[in-house]
Amino acid sequence: MTPFPGGKVRGSRVAVVGGSVAGCAAAIALARAGCAVTVFERSRGVLADRGFGIGLAGPAWQEFVDAGYFAAAMPALTCRSRWWVVPDPAAAETGRLAWRQPLDLRLTNWGLAWRGLRERVPDAVAWHTATVTGVRDTVAGVDVTADGATGRFDVVVGADGYASLVRRVAGGGRPGYAGYALWRGNYPVSRLGSLPPALRGAGVSVMFPGGHAVCYLIPGLPGAQTRVNWAVYLPLPRPAGLLSLPPGTVGDGLAAALDQVVETHFPPAWARVVRATTRAELALQPIYDLAVPRYAKGRLLLAGDAGALARPHAGGGVTKAIQDALALESACHEHPRWDTVLPAYDTARTAKGAELVALGRRLGAAQVGRTPEWTTMDEEGFRRWWHSTLDGRPR
């Protein structure tokens, strides 16, 4: 194993592989620590069209604002409750509200979060549109090859997502397929016409055997109207190598399978929410997860989904990516040299990442893999089921 580098943090040359949320946050943290930062992002143009809705806990949102990663004025909708809805003949149109769960969430658009972070990356950070094809950790430094050219850096941060090259080089393993997928869609709220009242200030979960849906409103991109955002979790017995299908690429068979579930299990009001989505707006994301053994090895660091990759039930993707950056910034300010920064960061984030992965697995099993008889549960039953899922102990 390559030993931890002993050079000073300030003035060191650091490459960040990946310019999405985790990469932008890491670049901000490292630039604040006095590093000479270079970001490699393979995608050309603006990444804002990649994402759908995201939710962040109110305290985390405020932490990111206070730390200067988010602007206080960044658009977000406040969500004060989650409505758990089950089919019921007595409430055939909308379903029965089984539990109104108190929450404190900020709902926003992934594209807005990325734009806000990207705007905060200092001008001094070098941003290269290039595909990294090689990372080699040596005693003298890390050689990064991108678009045929190779440069040497003191440290490299892997922020290159769930299929991370940097993670593979660091021996962090490969994500495992969970056996199900997430269908997504969002569209301008005006298209829906009559908006279900539950969506005003709340998120809604529609529960059915073997899966569930979530629906909520999010801000549009600058100059655009509020959007309806939905996601449906369903089993998908496909090989683990199945790739995500971006909007407009979901085939007829998969779209028909989703529509059949909506037809069979959704109350009409929520079926209309999903069916208002055009095929050009429909996307599919297979669910993977991975708990990495280390967040730092040699001169390599991991951040965001390149580190611990949790299922999205835990709602921690963007949150964890920025918390990774905050931990890295803190370690750099507390320790002047990389040989103490890297183990400090590793200690701070590896266990946290593993906890989030474990939580995502429990939530996935409870809401997709081994769903209870939703229609028989009252408010107290939902509350007990939820808290036992969170802490992993039956109640």
N, C-alpha and C positions, 0 to 999 in steps of 0.2 A: 504494500500500500504506500502511495506517495505520502510523505510526512506533511503535517500542517505547515504552511508557509510561515516564515518568521518575520516578514517585512511589515513595515508600518502601514496602517490603513490609509491614513491621509496621504494623498499623492499616488496611491497605487492604481494600477490599470485593471479595471473590472469589466468583463463582458456580461451582458444579460441576454440570454437566448430566449426570445419571445417578447413581443411588445403588446400583449393583451393586458388585462387588468393586473395580473401578478407582475408582469414585466415592467409596466409603468410604475407601479407602486415600489418595486425594488429599485428602479432607477432613481426615484425621488429620494428614497432612504439613503442610497449610496452617495448620491450627489451631495446631500446634506452632510454626510460624513467626510467629505473632502476627497472622494475618489474621482478619478477620471473614468467616466462611464461611457461604454459603447453598447447600444441596443441593436440586436439583429432581429428584424421582424420580416418574415417571408411574404406576408400579404401586402399587396399594393393597394393604396387608397385608404379610405376610412373604414375602421372595423365596426362602426356603430350599427351597421345593418345585420350583424351576426346574432345579436342577442334578443331575448324576450324579456319577460318580467322577472324582477328579482325582489326579494324582501330582506330587509336588514332589521335586526332588533333595534329599538329606539336607542338604548344606551350605546350600542356599537356605532350607530350612525353619528351620535353626538361625539363619541371618541374620535371618529375619523375627521369630523369637522374641526374639533379642537386641535387635532394634530396637523391640520392643514392639508390633508389629503382630499377632502371634499370641500366644496364651497358651501357656505351656509344657505345660499340661495339656490342650490341645485334642486330642480323640481322633484318632488316626491309627494305621494299621497299617504296620509296617515291612516293606518288600519288599526281599529280598536277591538275587533273581535273576529273570530273565525266561526262560521256557521257550519255545523256538521249536519248534512241533509241525507235522509234515507227515503227510499220509495215508500209510499203509504197510500192505499186507496182512498182514505179520507182526505188526503191532500194531493190528489192526483196530478195537478198542474205543476206544482213547485216541489213536491216532496215534503216530508215532515221534518221540521227543525228539531233535531234530537238534542243538540247541545250548542249553546252560544258561548264559546270559549273566549274569555278576555285575552287580549293581546296588546302589545305595543310594538308595531312594525312600521317601517317606512317602505312603501312600495314604489319602485321606480323602474326605469327602462335600462337594461344592460348597456345600451348605447350611450345613454346619458352618463352613466357611471364611468364608462371608458373615456368618453370625451373629457369629463371633469378631471380625471387622472392625467390624461395625455396633456392637457393644458398646463398642468403643474410640473411636468417634467422640465427641468431647467434647460435653457437654450444651450448651455455648455455641454449637455449630453449629446454625443454623436449618435444619430439614428440612421441605420442602414437598412434599406429594403433588400434583403438577401436571405437565401436559404442556407442554414447551417447544416452541413453534411458530415462534419467530423469534429470531434472534441477529444483531445489527447492530453491527459494529465501527466506532467513530468516533474522532476525535481526542480527544474529551472522555471517552470511556469506551465500554463495551459495553452496548447495550440488549438486555435479555432479556425476551421476551414469553412468558408462561406462563398458560394458561387465561384469556386475554384481558387480563391485567394486565401492565404493562411496568415494569421496574426497571432502574436503571443500576448497573454494576459497573466496578471498575478493571480486572479481568482475569476471563476466563471459561475454565474447564477443561472441555473436551469429554471426558466419560467415558461417552458415550451409545451405545457398542456398535458393531457392524459396519456398521449403516446410519446412522452418525452425522450428525446435522444440523450440528454444529459443524465437523466435518471438511469438509463440503461448502462451508460459508461460508468456511473457511480455504483453499479451493482444493486440498484433499488428494486429490481423486479419489474414485472409487467402486470397491468391491471387484469382482474378476473371479471368475466361477464356474469351479471346477476340473474340472467334468465328472463328479464323483462325489459321493456323500453318505455320511453316517454314520448308521447305525441304532443306536439305544441302548435299553437296558432295564436295570432293576435291581429286585430283589425280596428279601424276607427269606430268609436262608440256610436257614431251617428248611424252606422249601417244596421245596428241591431233594432233600431226603432224603439220599442218598449223595453226599457232597461229593468231587469228584476230589482226591486227595492233593496234586496239584501246586499247588492254590490255597492251600495253607497256607504262607504266608510267601513266595509267589512270584506273579508275573503270568504269564499264558500267552498266547502268540500262536499262533493257528491259521492256517496259510498255505494259500492255494488260488489257482488261476489268476485274475488280475484283481482280487485283493483279499485281505483278511485280517481276522481277528477278534482282539480282545484281551479277556481275562477276568481279573477279580481281585476280591478282597473289599474292602469299605469299611465304616467304622463307620456305624451308623444315626444318625438324629437323636436328641437326648436322650430317653432312656427307651425307645428302639427297639433291636431286635437288629441284629447285623451283616447286611450285605446283599451279595448277589452282583451284581456290576456287569459288564456286557459291552457291547462296541461292535463293529459290523461295518461295514467300508468296502467299498462296491460302486459301480461305475459307475452313473450316473443321467443319461441324455442328455435333460435337461430345460432349459427356458430359464433364463437366469441370474437371472431375477426370482423363481424358486421360493423360497417362504418356508419357514422351519422349521415342522415339524409337532409340536406339543407332545404329551405323553402322552395317549393316548385319541383322537387325531384322524387317525391314519394309516389311509388307506382300504384296502379289500379288495385292490385290485390290487397296491399296493405291499407289503402284508403277504404276499401270495402270492408275489411275486417274491423276497422275502427267504427265505421258507420253502423255495422251490425250490433256492436256493443252499445253504441249510443241509442239505437232503436230499441234494443231489448231492455236496457237497464236505466236509462235516464228519464226523469220526469220531463215532460214536454218543454217547460221553460228553460231547462238546462240543455236539452237537446238542441234547441234553437241557438243557444250561445255557441256551441261547437259547430253547428252546420252553417252558421253565417260566415265561416272561414272559407276562402277560395282555395283551390288546389295550389295556387301559386304562393299561398301563405302557410301551407301545411308542412310541418317538419317532423322528423323522427330522430330521437336520440337513444341509442342503446345504453343501458345503465351498466357501468363498470365501477369497481372500487379497488383500492389497494392501500394497505398500511405499510409504509416504507420502514426499513430497519433503522435508517439514519437520514437526517436532513443535511448532513455535511460529511464529506469524505474527501480526504486530501485537500485539493484546492477547489472542490466543487460544492456548491450549495444548491439546495432545491427550494422552490417557492411555488405557491398556488397548487394547481392540479398536477404539476410535475412532482410535487412531494406527495403527501397523503391525498388520495383521491377518494372523496366521500360521495355517497349517493345523494342526490339533490333533496331528498326528504328533509335532511337536516338543515337545509337552507343556508349552508355555510360556505359556498364557493367563493363569492366575492368577499365575504367577511373574512374568511380564513386567509385569502390572498393578501389582504391589506394588513391583517394581524401578523402575518409572516414578515411583511415589510417593516412594521413597527418594531417587531422583535429584533430584526436585523439592524435597524437604525439604533435601537437601544444598546445592542451589543457593541456596535461600532463606537458609540460615544463612551461606553464604560471601559472599553479595552482598546488600547492604542495599537495593538499588533494583531495580525491575522491569526497567529498561533493560539491566541486566547479568544478571539472573536468567534472563530468557527466552532469550537466545542461548546461555547456558551450558547450560540444560536441553535446548535444541534440539540442540546439539553432542553432549551426553551420550547422547541417546536415539535420534536419527534413524538413525545407523549401526547401533546395536545392533538396532533394529527391523528394518532391512533384512536384517541377517545372519540373524535368526530366520525371516523370510519365505523367504529363499533356502534355508535348511535344511529348512523345511517342504515346499518344492517338490521338493527332492531326495528326501526321504523319501516323499512322495506318489508320485512317478514310480517309485521303486524298489519300493513295496509295493502300488501299485494300477495305475498307468498302464503300466508296462513290467516286469511281474513276471518273475523268472527261473523256471527249472524247479525249483521247490522240492524235489520228490521226489528229485532227483539230487544234492542238496547235503548234504555231511557237515558236521561241526563246523567244520573249517578253512574250508570253502567259505562257510559262513554268516559266520564271523568276517571273512574278507576282504571279502565283499559288504557287510557292515555298515559297516566302517571306510572303505571306499572311498565309500560313500554319504554318510557324515558329512563327509568332507573334500573330496568332489567329484573325487577322483582315482582312476582305475582301478588295481587292484592285481593 
